[in-house]
């Protein structure tokens, strides 16, 4: 079966986010004063083959933990749907 995984990777809340802070400051300088606490992350989408949804979830979590996110500095969440 084919599944589509969509993953959002973000810096952990307790850590500084220099890229987010830079973009937040830029937006304030451009007049977007209502923007607060901007944080930058990654959005990743891919197809994955698996025998079941449970197997697909295990593969996605393994990929996130080993390749897509640094568990020391980042957290992730994902959605999975049949292709």
C-alpha positions, 0 to 999 in steps of 0.5 A: 500500500502507498501512503503519503506522510507529511511531517512538520519539524520544529525547534524545541520550545525550550531552545532559541530559534535564531532563524525565527527571531531574524524573520520576526524582526524583519517582519516588525521592520516591514510594519507587521507589528502584530506578528509575535513569537515566530518560529521557523521549521521544516515541512516535509512530504513524501510517499512511502510503501508499507504493508499496513498503516501501522507499518507505515507509521513505524517507518515514518517515525524511524525516518524522522528520528534518524534522518529528518529531525534531530531529537536533541534539538527538534520535535516533529509531528506528522500525518499519514494518509493513503495515497 
